[in-house]
Amino acid sequence: MTKKEKIIKFALKEFAEKGFLAASTNTISKASKVSKGAIFYHFKNKENLYIECFKKIQGEYEKEFLKFYSKNPHLDFFEFLIKWSYKKIEIAKEKPEYLQFFKTVESIPESLKEKILKLNQEIYSKYIPFFFEKFEKLELKENMDKNFSFKITFEILEYLSKKYYYEFESNLEKIMEEIEKVIDIIKFGILK
């Protein structure tokens, strides 16, 4: 593991446990056994370190997504969404620090939040073609605009995914039942 990777590993843990404002580069330095100077050499400041931690987590999700996508070419759009939702929850259970880290985004300074949201949009835009490829294969009702239907469907499901992501620990079965009901409403509203 490189110095930079060690710093990110321990910084992610520190941010997840304490949030951005309370996280300490001194603690990160001690835990990673890397000098504070090395932290600032690699990341310049705490904000950049936080951003790199965010990128690390998103990179892990991206790897999992691409693996999941390649293993499930047979799933239609809606089946894929449901199974991918379960997979994201499985990842969060395996790596609870990722979930804790994402929860800290709500309390970061506005200037940093804007950067994170912009970065998140860039990351999500990479996934959209994969979902659209599956959506294009659906037979929609007559006069349904495919692009608009996809946009609305995707936005609704992304909203639900984000809403429930933080709550899955308490009531997974109820949450997935609700997501599946919403998917049925959308499916039967737009499909032939």
N, C-alpha and C positions, 0 to 999 in steps of 0.2 A: 504494500500500500504506500503510495507517495505521500509526501507531507501534505500536499493540497487535499488529497482524499481523506487523510486522517482528520484534518481540520474540519472538513465538511461533515464527516461522520459525527464528530463530537459537537459541532456547532448545531447540527440538526437536532440532536438530543437536547442541547441547552435551550434552543429556541422553542422546541416542543414543550418542554417542562415549564419554562418561565415566561415565554412570550418575547417579542422583540425588545421592548424597552427594558425589561428586567434582566435579559440575558447578558452575561458578562464575558468579554473576551479574555479576561484573566482566568475564569473558570475553564473556558475552551482551551486556552493555552496549557493549563495544568493537566486537564483530562487527556488531551491529545499528545502531551509531552513535546509540544512544538512551541518555540518562543513566540511571544506576542508580536515581536518584530516580523517574524515569518508570516504570521496571520495578515498583518497589514501589507507586507510585501506582495503576497498572493492576491489579496482582495481589496486593498486600499482603505476600506472602511467597513463598518458593521453592516451597513445597508447592502453593499455588494455581496458580502458573505451570506446574508439572508437570501438574496436573489439566487445565489449559486445553490443554496440548499433547496430552494423551490425548484430550480431547474433539475437538480439531482432526482428529486421525487418524481417530477413530471417525466423525466427520462426513463425512470423505472416503469412507470405506467405505460409509456409509449412502447417499450420493449414487450411488456405483457400484452398490450393491445395487438401489436403486430403478430405475435405468436398466436394469440387467440383467433385473430382474423384468419391466419393461414390454416389453422386447424379446423375451422368451421365454415368452409365455402358453401356447404349445403344448406345452411340456415337462411331463412328469409329475413327480411329487414326486422320484423317485429320479434321473431324468435331470437335473432342475434342481439337485439337490444336487451331483452330480458336476461339472456344468459350472460351478456357482458355486465349487466348490473350486478348479478350474483358474483361474477369474477372480481369486480371492483371491491365488493364487500369482503370477499375472501382475502384480497391483497391487504385491505385495511386491518383485517384480523391478524394477519401474519406480521404486519409492520405497523403496530399501533402508534408508533412515533410519527408516521406519515399523517395519520388522522389528526393527532394532537398538533402537529405543525400547521396543517391547513386551518385548524380552528384559530390559530394566532393571527391569521390574515385580517380578521375582523378588528383587531386592536392595534394594528400597525399605523404609523403616521400616514397621513393622506398622500403625501408625495410618493412614498414607497408603495402604498396601495395602488396608486395609479399605474406605477411601473409593473407591479405584479398582475394587475388586471389586463394590461396591454400584452404582457408576456403570455398570460393564460389564453387570450384571444388568438394569439399567433399559434399557440400549441393546438387549440381546438380546430383551427382552420386546417391543420394537417389531417385531422381525422375525417372531416366532412366528406371528402371524395370517396372514402371507403364506405361510409354509410349511404351516400347517394347512389353508389354503384348497386347496392342491394335494393334501395328504394325504387330505382328505375325499373326493376324487374316486376314490380307490383302492377296489377291491373286496377287502375282507379276508375271510379264512377265517371260517367260521361260529363264533360264540361269541368272536370277538376283539373286545375292547373298543377302540373307535377312539381314544378319548382316551388311554387307558393305552398303547396301541401307539404312538401318536404321541409321547408323552412319552418312552418308553424309546428309540425309534428316534432321536429328536432328540438325546437325551442321549448316546447312543453315538456318533453321528456328530459331535457337537460336541466330544466328548472326542478323537476321532481327528483332527479338524481342528486342535485346539489342539496335540495331541501332535506332529503332523507339520509344523505351520506353521514351526517353528524348524529343521526338518531338511531342508526341501525343496531347499535349495541343493545338498546333497550327492547326493541320489538321487531325483529327481523321479519317474522312471518306476516305480521300485520302490514308492514311497509311493502313487502313484495306483493302481497295480495292487492293492495291499493294500486301499486304501479301496474300490475297486470290488468286491473279493471280499467285504468285510464288508457292503456294500450288497446284494450278491446273497444272502448268508446271511439278512439281515433280510427282503429282498423275498420270497424263497421260503419263509420261515418264516411270513409273515403274509398274503400274498396268496392269493387263490383260484387 
